[in-house]
Amino acid sequence: MALSSFGKILTVLDLFSVSRPVINVDVICEELGLSKPTSYRYLKELVSADILQRLSGTSGDYTLGPKIAVMDYISRTTDPLVQISIPFMQEISEKTELCCLLTHLNKDYCIDIHHEVFNEISLLSYGRGCPRPVFMGSSPKVIMAHLSKQKIHEYYQQFSHELDEVGFAESEDAFIAKMKKIKKQGYYLSRGELDPNISGLSVPVKFSSKEAPLALTVLASKNRFEFINTDKLIEILKEHAEQIEKRFLALSENHQLTEYRHNEDH
């Protein structure tokens, strides 16, 4: 599908990463295959919208602008999914004395949209908004297991080499079989996949049969997981995931009723 002019401008944002927080016109030209006049026009548009800002004292270097920070603040403080989930995640963290994450699958990477830590003890190597691989860890696997057959096929085709390399699935049949098993049991436990010293246990938080679920996860050191009652932990996670689902459904139904009444009044 051809990108609109606006969509093409936004591809500039894909060039930024933790390892490359600054770009210039030469990077845009080289990596996006654009001419210098077009690249400068894109930069001008993004700067005027406060999405990028030019670094003073440089020969034309740019970094993310203040609008990005504002949008992140709005997302953190108003996202209904996050706001509904926070008290349940806090309760999980307090009960289990473990870190608790809420994770979203975004095409070819995962991001945590919220986390709670116990007594400021953090085991997070990524954190909110930091992309991480979809072929390692408990969160992405429990999400992928609840996707459509076509989506599962597409993920395998995209990451077959990585899935084989990390020892998770050497073929598509093996991958599909593991996805079915995870979906049936309703959880996934990873041991040292993302970090050799960390284990994670995830369950899905399902809001719609048409959309990918979120993952509700607890983290602990691999050593600590040896002494944890995993069955009890799974039960706690599933109970809280169900409560989050119910609260969100009630909120959605209330919003729909409000919209209906508003339309009736007009």
DRENVOTI-543269 format. One record per residue (C-alpha): residue number from 0; residue in one letter; x, y, z. Coordinates in nm, 2 decimals, padded with zeros to 4 digits. Layout:
// DRENVOTI-543269
- NUM a X Y Z $
...
This chain:
// DRENVOTI-543269
- 0 m 00.00 00.00 00.00 $
- 1 a 00.14 00.34 -00.10 $
- 2 l 00.21 00.57 00.19 $
- 3 s 00.04 00.92 00.20 $
- 4 s 00.27 01.22 00.22 $
- 5 f 00.20 01.24 00.59 $
- 6 g 00.29 00.87 00.63 $
- 7 k 00.61 00.92 00.44 $
- 8 i 00.71 01.21 00.67 $
- 9 l 00.65 00.99 00.98 $
- 10 t 00.89 00.72 00.85 $
- 11 v 01.17 00.96 00.96 $
- 12 l 01.07 00.87 01.32 $
- 13 d 01.16 00.51 01.25 $
- 14 l 01.52 00.61 01.22 $
- 15 f 01.55 00.69 01.59 $
- 16 s 01.65 00.43 01.85 $
- 17 v 01.82 00.42 02.19 $
- 18 s 02.15 00.35 02.01 $
- 19 r 02.08 00.64 01.77 $
- 20 p 01.90 00.93 01.94 $
- 21 v 02.03 01.19 01.69 $
- 22 i 01.99 01.19 01.31 $
- 23 n 02.08 01.43 01.03 $
- 24 v 01.97 01.48 00.67 $
- 25 d 02.24 01.24 00.54 $
- 26 v 02.09 00.96 00.75 $
- 27 i 01.75 01.03 00.60 $
- 28 c 01.87 01.04 00.25 $
- 29 e 02.07 00.72 00.28 $
- 30 e 01.83 00.50 00.48 $
- 31 l 01.50 00.63 00.33 $
- 32 g 01.63 00.68 -00.02 $
- 33 l 01.51 01.04 -00.04 $
- 34 s 01.67 01.34 -00.21 $
- 35 k 01.81 01.62 00.01 $
- 36 p 01.54 01.87 -00.07 $
- 37 t 01.27 01.62 00.02 $
- 38 s 01.46 01.52 00.34 $
- 39 y 01.49 01.89 00.45 $
- 40 r 01.12 01.94 00.38 $
- 41 y 01.03 01.65 00.60 $
- 42 l 01.26 01.78 00.88 $
- 43 k 01.10 02.12 00.85 $
- 44 e 00.75 01.98 00.88 $
- 45 l 00.84 01.77 01.19 $
- 46 v 01.02 02.06 01.36 $
- 47 s 00.73 02.29 01.30 $
- 48 a 00.50 02.03 01.48 $
- 49 d 00.75 02.00 01.77 $
- 50 i 00.79 01.63 01.69 $
- 51 l 01.16 01.69 01.62 $
- 52 q 01.40 01.97 01.73 $
- 53 r 01.73 02.08 01.59 $
- 54 l 02.03 02.06 01.82 $
- 55 s 02.19 02.40 01.85 $
- 56 g 02.56 02.42 01.79 $
- 57 t 02.55 02.13 01.53 $
- 58 s 02.57 02.12 01.16 $
- 59 g 02.22 02.00 01.12 $
- 60 d 02.15 01.73 01.38 $
- 61 y 01.80 01.65 01.50 $
- 62 t 01.65 01.47 01.80 $
- 63 l 01.30 01.40 01.92 $
- 64 g 01.10 01.71 02.02 $
- 65 p 00.89 01.81 02.32 $
- 66 k 00.56 01.69 02.16 $
- 67 i 00.68 01.33 02.19 $
- 68 a 00.72 01.37 02.57 $
- 69 v 00.38 01.53 02.60 $
- 70 m 00.21 01.25 02.41 $
- 71 d 00.39 00.99 02.63 $
- 72 y 00.26 01.17 02.94 $
- 73 i -00.09 01.18 02.80 $
- 74 s -00.07 00.81 02.72 $
- 75 r 00.06 00.71 03.06 $
- 76 t -00.19 00.91 03.26 $
- 77 t -00.51 00.87 03.05 $
- 78 d -00.48 00.53 02.87 $
- 79 p -00.79 00.35 03.00 $
- 80 l -00.63 00.01 02.98 $
- 81 v -00.34 00.12 03.19 $
- 82 q -00.55 00.31 03.44 $
- 83 i -00.78 00.00 03.49 $
- 84 s -00.48 -00.23 03.52 $
- 85 i -00.27 -00.03 03.77 $
- 86 p -00.45 -00.12 04.09 $
- 87 f -00.45 -00.49 04.00 $
- 88 m -00.09 -00.49 03.90 $
- 89 q 00.00 -00.32 04.23 $
- 90 e -00.19 -00.58 04.42 $
- 91 i -00.01 -00.86 04.23 $
- 92 s 00.33 -00.70 04.30 $
- 93 e 00.25 -00.66 04.67 $
- 94 k 00.11 -01.01 04.71 $
- 95 t 00.39 -01.19 04.52 $
- 96 e 00.67 -00.95 04.60 $
- 97 l 00.76 -00.96 04.22 $
- 98 c 00.78 -00.72 03.94 $
- 99 c 00.46 -00.70 03.73 $
- 100 l 00.44 -00.59 03.36 $
- 101 l 00.16 -00.51 03.11 $
- 102 t 00.29 -00.58 02.76 $
- 103 h 00.16 -00.49 02.41 $
- 104 l 00.26 -00.67 02.08 $
- 105 n 00.33 -00.42 01.81 $
- 106 k 00.39 -00.61 01.48 $
- 107 d 00.76 -00.69 01.50 $
- 108 y 00.84 -00.59 01.86 $
- 109 c 00.69 -00.59 02.21 $
- 110 i 00.67 -00.29 02.45 $
- 111 d 00.57 -00.27 02.81 $
- 112 i 00.30 -00.01 02.86 $
- 113 h 00.32 -00.02 03.24 $
- 114 h 00.51 -00.19 03.51 $
- 115 e 00.50 -00.22 03.89 $
- 116 v 00.80 -00.31 04.11 $
- 117 f 00.81 -00.43 04.47 $
- 118 n 01.01 -00.22 04.72 $
- 119 e 01.19 -00.04 04.43 $
- 120 i 01.36 -00.37 04.33 $
- 121 s 01.36 -00.37 03.95 $
- 122 l 01.46 -00.66 03.73 $
- 123 l 01.36 -00.47 03.42 $
- 124 s 01.62 -00.47 03.14 $
- 125 y 01.39 -00.29 02.90 $
- 126 g 01.11 -00.08 03.06 $
- 127 r 00.81 00.12 02.94 $
- 128 g 00.83 00.20 02.57 $
- 129 c 01.16 00.02 02.50 $
- 130 p 01.11 -00.23 02.22 $
- 131 r 01.22 -00.59 02.27 $
- 132 p 01.22 -00.90 02.05 $
- 133 v 00.90 -01.10 01.99 $
- 134 f 01.09 -01.44 01.97 $
- 135 m 01.22 -01.44 02.33 $
- 136 g 01.04 -01.41 02.67 $
- 137 s 00.70 -01.51 02.81 $
- 138 s 00.50 -01.20 02.72 $
- 139 p 00.52 -01.21 02.33 $
- 140 k 00.47 -01.59 02.33 $
- 141 v 00.15 -01.58 02.53 $
- 142 i 00.02 -01.30 02.31 $
- 143 m 00.11 -01.47 01.98 $
- 144 a -00.05 -01.80 02.10 $
- 145 h -00.39 -01.62 02.09 $
- 146 l -00.35 -01.47 01.74 $
- 147 s -00.53 -01.61 01.43 $
- 148 k -00.37 -01.90 01.24 $
- 149 q -00.27 -01.66 00.96 $
- 150 k -00.10 -01.42 01.20 $
- 151 i 00.09 -01.71 01.37 $
- 152 h 00.20 -01.82 01.03 $
- 153 e 00.32 -01.47 00.94 $
- 154 y 00.52 -01.44 01.26 $
- 155 y 00.69 -01.77 01.20 $
- 156 q 00.78 -01.67 00.85 $
- 157 q 00.92 -01.34 00.97 $
- 158 f 01.12 -01.48 01.26 $
- 159 s 01.18 -01.85 01.17 $
- 160 h 01.56 -01.80 01.18 $
- 161 e 01.56 -01.64 01.52 $
- 162 l 01.31 -01.89 01.67 $
- 163 d 01.54 -02.17 01.56 $
- 164 e 01.85 -01.99 01.68 $
- 165 v 01.71 -01.95 02.03 $
- 166 g 01.60 -02.31 02.04 $
- 167 f 01.23 -02.25 02.06 $
- 168 a 01.11 -02.40 01.72 $
- 169 e 01.31 -02.56 01.44 $
- 170 s 01.01 -02.57 01.21 $
- 171 e 00.67 -02.42 01.15 $
- 172 d 00.49 -02.73 01.26 $
- 173 a 00.68 -02.72 01.59 $
- 174 f 00.61 -02.35 01.64 $
- 175 i 00.23 -02.40 01.57 $
- 176 a 00.22 -02.70 01.82 $
- 177 k 00.38 -02.49 02.09 $
- 178 m 00.15 -02.20 02.02 $
- 179 k -00.15 -02.44 02.06 $
- 180 k -00.01 -02.57 02.39 $
- 181 i 00.04 -02.23 02.53 $
- 182 k -00.31 -02.12 02.43 $
- 183 k -00.46 -02.43 02.59 $
- 184 q -00.28 -02.40 02.92 $
- 185 g -00.34 -02.03 02.93 $
- 186 y 00.01 -01.92 03.04 $
- 187 y 00.38 -01.94 02.94 $
- 188 l 00.68 -01.96 03.17 $
- 189 s 01.02 -01.85 03.03 $
- 190 r 01.35 -01.93 03.20 $
- 191 g 01.64 -01.70 03.11 $
- 192 e 01.52 -01.62 02.75 $
- 193 l 01.57 -01.25 02.76 $
- 194 d 01.81 -01.23 03.05 $
- 195 p 01.99 -01.55 03.16 $
- 196 n 01.92 -01.48 03.52 $
- 197 i 01.55 -01.38 03.49 $
- 198 s 01.23 -01.59 03.46 $
- 199 g 00.89 -01.46 03.35 $
- 200 l 00.54 -01.60 03.38 $
- 201 s 00.27 -01.45 03.16 $
- 202 v -00.11 -01.49 03.10 $
- 203 p -00.32 -01.31 02.84 $
- 204 v -00.55 -01.02 02.91 $
- 205 k -00.82 -01.06 02.64 $
- 206 f -01.04 -00.77 02.53 $
- 207 s -01.16 -00.87 02.19 $
- 208 s -01.17 -01.19 01.98 $
- 209 k -01.05 -00.97 01.69 $
- 210 e -00.75 -00.81 01.85 $
- 211 a -00.43 -00.95 02.01 $
- 212 p -00.45 -00.97 02.39 $
- 213 l -00.21 -00.79 02.62 $
- 214 a 00.02 -01.00 02.84 $
- 215 l 00.02 -00.97 03.22 $
- 216 t 00.36 -01.09 03.35 $
- 217 v 00.55 -01.13 03.67 $
- 218 l 00.93 -01.14 03.68 $
- 219 a 01.17 -01.29 03.93 $
- 220 s 01.53 -01.43 03.93 $
- 221 k 01.56 -01.78 03.80 $
- 222 n 01.68 -01.89 04.15 $
- 223 r 01.37 -01.75 04.32 $
- 224 f 01.14 -01.92 04.07 $
- 225 e 01.28 -02.25 04.19 $
- 226 f 01.10 -02.18 04.53 $
- 227 i 00.78 -02.03 04.40 $
- 228 n 00.45 -02.21 04.39 $
- 229 t 00.40 -02.17 04.02 $
- 230 d 00.04 -02.31 04.02 $
- 231 k -00.06 -02.05 04.28 $
- 232 l 00.11 -01.77 04.09 $
- 233 i -00.07 -01.87 03.77 $
- 234 e -00.40 -01.87 03.96 $
- 235 i -00.33 -01.52 04.09 $
- 236 l -00.24 -01.38 03.74 $
- 237 k -00.54 -01.54 03.58 $
- 238 e -00.78 -01.40 03.84 $
- 239 h -00.64 -01.05 03.81 $
- 240 a -00.64 -01.07 03.43 $
- 241 e -01.01 -01.16 03.44 $
- 242 q -01.09 -00.87 03.67 $
- 243 i -00.91 -00.63 03.43 $
- 244 e -01.10 -00.77 03.14 $
- 245 k -01.43 -00.73 03.32 $
- 246 r -01.35 -00.37 03.42 $
- 247 f -01.26 -00.28 03.07 $
- 248 l -01.57 -00.44 02.93 $
- 249 a -01.79 -00.25 03.17 $
- 250 l -01.61 00.07 03.08 $
- 251 s -01.66 00.00 02.71 $
- 252 e -02.03 -00.07 02.76 $
- 253 n -02.08 00.24 02.96 $
- 254 h -01.90 00.45 02.69 $
- 255 q -02.13 00.30 02.42 $
- 256 l -02.44 00.38 02.63 $
- 257 t -02.32 00.74 02.68 $
- 258 e -02.26 00.77 02.30 $
- 259 y -02.60 00.63 02.23 $
- 260 r -02.77 00.87 02.47 $
- 261 h -02.58 01.16 02.32 $
- 262 n -02.69 01.06 01.97 $
- 263 e -03.05 01.03 02.09 $
- 264 d -03.04 01.37 02.24 $
- 265 h -02.93 01.52 01.91 $
